[in-house]
Amino acid sequence: MSRLYIDNDMARFTRKDITLVDMQLYDGRIFTDLEPRRLFPLTGLQKYITLLDSEGVEKAIIRNLATLPDKDRKIIEDCLEEYYLIPKITKIIDCREKFGLLTIEVETDKGNASIEIRNIIHGIKLMYRTRVLFRDNNDNRYEIPDINRLDKKSRAKIDTFL
């Protein structure tokens, strides 16, 4: 069976639940209760979004969200945002390392948090020279979408560990 790729306006989406959508194709076929997921969750934020049914079987792939009509793109983006809920770090309050444990106190768009990381190499990833991903000891994830947008004090505190 060949893959079904969704481009441009060949499908219409309806939000069914917090992370579920229904899809109707231009040829009349309807797929219900689909879960949008990124095939490349770290690097492909807008491209190659798979649509899985309740059994986890892929029904279609959206090649690029940017090609969808605004309304449909927003529906898919909202579902992805809920599924990949990753707090965005807006400020570094404090950074300290003691006995091999790095503790970073941060402000995020979801409130203040304390990130504890034992293995800096695995816990902090700099991507594309501006995006920073954090994974703490409890597998919680945080993100700085663009380190150039941090204030100077925050940037100085985190630069040592990048």
C-alpha positions in Angstrom: 0.0 0.0 0.0 1.4 3.4 -1.0 1.5 6.3 1.4 -1.1 9.0 1.2 0.6 12.5 1.3 -1.5 15.6 2.1 -0.6 18.8 0.3 -2.3 22.1 -0.2 -6.1 21.9 0.0 -6.6 18.2 -0.7 -8.0 17.7 2.8 -10.1 19.5 5.4 -9.6 19.0 9.1 -11.9 19.2 12.0 -10.7 19.2 15.6 -12.4 16.4 17.4 -10.6 16.5 20.8 -7.6 18.1 22.4 -5.2 16.0 20.2 -7.5 14.3 17.7 -8.8 15.4 14.3 -11.1 14.2 11.6 -9.9 14.4 8.0 -12.1 14.6 4.9 -10.3 14.3 1.5 -11.4 16.1 -1.6 -12.5 12.7 -3.1 -15.0 12.2 -0.2 -13.0 9.7 2.0 -13.3 10.4 5.7 -10.8 9.4 8.4 -11.8 9.9 12.0 -10.0 10.2 15.3 -6.5 10.8 13.8 -3.6 11.9 16.0 -1.1 14.2 14.4 2.5 13.4 15.3 5.9 14.7 14.0 8.0 12.1 12.3 11.0 14.3 13.2 10.1 15.9 16.5 13.3 17.7 17.1 14.1 19.0 13.6 10.9 18.7 11.6 8.5 21.0 13.4 6.5 21.9 10.3 7.3 19.1 7.9 6.3 15.4 7.7 3.4 15.2 10.2 2.0 11.7 10.4 -1.7 11.1 11.0 -2.3 8.0 13.1 -5.5 6.2 13.7 -6.6 4.8 17.2 -4.6 1.6 16.5 -1.4 3.6 15.8 -1.6 2.9 12.0 -0.5 5.7 9.7 -3.3 6.9 7.5 -1.6 9.9 5.9 1.4 12.3 6.0 1.2 16.0 5.8 4.4 16.9 3.9 4.5 20.6 5.0 2.1 22.4 7.3 2.9 25.7 5.5 1.1 24.4 2.4 -2.2 23.9 4.2 -5.0 26.5 4.2 -4.7 28.7 7.4 -7.7 27.2 9.2 -6.5 23.6 8.7 -2.9 24.4 9.5 -4.0 26.0 12.8 -6.0 22.9 13.8 -3.0 20.6 13.2 -0.6 23.0 15.0 -2.9 23.3 18.0 -3.0 19.5 18.3 0.7 19.2 18.0 1.2 22.0 20.6 -0.9 20.1 23.1 0.8 16.8 22.4 4.4 18.2 22.5 3.8 20.5 25.4 7.3 21.8 26.0 7.7 24.9 28.2 9.6 27.7 26.6 12.3 29.2 28.7 12.2 33.0 28.7 14.8 33.8 31.4 17.6 32.0 33.3 17.4 33.0 37.0 20.3 30.9 38.3 22.7 28.2 37.1 24.8 26.2 39.5 26.7 23.0 39.4 27.5 21.0 42.6 28.7 17.4 42.9 28.1 16.8 39.2 24.5 18.0 39.3 23.6 21.1 37.2 20.6 23.0 38.6 19.1 25.6 36.4 16.3 27.9 37.8 14.2 29.3 35.0 11.2 31.3 34.0 9.1 29.7 31.3 5.9 30.5 29.5 4.2 28.0 31.9 5.7 29.4 35.1 9.0 29.0 37.1 10.8 25.7 37.1 13.9 24.0 38.4 15.8 21.9 35.9 18.2 19.3 37.4 20.6 17.6 34.9 23.2 15.0 35.8 24.7 14.4 32.4 25.1 17.8 30.5 26.1 16.1 27.3 22.8 14.2 27.1 20.7 16.8 28.9 21.4 20.0 26.9 21.4 20.1 23.1 22.2 23.1 21.0 20.5 22.9 17.6 21.0 25.2 14.6 23.2 27.4 16.9 20.2 29.1 18.4 17.7 26.6 19.7 18.4 24.8 23.0 16.6 21.7 24.2 16.9 20.6 27.8 16.0 17.1 29.2 16.1 16.9 33.0 16.7 13.8 35.2 12.9 13.1 35.2 12.7 13.2 31.4 10.9 16.5 31.4 11.7 18.7 28.4 12.2 22.4 28.1 13.2 24.7 25.2 14.9 28.0 24.5 13.6 28.6 20.9 16.2 31.3 20.2 19.1 31.9 22.7 19.7 35.3 20.9 16.4 36.5 22.4 17.5 35.9 26.0 18.5 38.9 28.0 22.3 39.3 28.5 22.4 38.0 32.1 20.4 34.9 31.2 22.7 34.3 28.2 25.8 34.7 30.3 24.6 32.1 32.8 23.8 29.4 30.2 26.6 30.0 27.7 29.1 28.1 29.9 27.1 24.9 29.4 26.5 25.1 25.7 
